């Protein structure tokens, strides 16, 4: 899916199906639910992702550092998705670094403009990279890929 759907490159990211995206978080949570559900039926409740992450952590099924990375990633990426939906009036999952209004998007997300042009954009992209790398690391640990 990452190769066929996300089609990421050095300047284009897909925050839903790409590396460290929402799908990585959902997959890690669902894997842990299936793995530990027989011993902890409360994990099989229908609930939001944040509640599942908290429950998995409380039960000792998810390392707190990984839970933090996944939760922070979920919050950041869903907020990004919401802002892009508001800006474009449609569901969008691509984040193009060359996007003309990326500075405006970054400001709408709360990144303060600096003295230099593009400061909010750079801060946003730096945080995006940091968060998605941490999500990918947690995803790999949860699935036993490391």
Secondary structure as GFF3:
##gff-version 3
##sequence-region A 1 146
A	DSSP	pi_helix	2	6	.	.	.	ID=ss1
A	DSSP	beta_strand	12	14	.	.	.	ID=ss2
A	DSSP	alpha_helix	22	37	.	.	.	ID=ss3
A	DSSP	three_ten_helix	41	44	.	.	.	ID=ss4
A	DSSP	alpha_helix	49	58	.	.	.	ID=ss5
A	DSSP	alpha_helix	64	88	.	.	.	ID=ss6
A	DSSP	beta_strand	94	96	.	.	.	ID=ss7
A	DSSP	alpha_helix	102	108	.	.	.	ID=ss8
A	DSSP	alpha_helix	119	142	.	.	.	ID=ss9
###
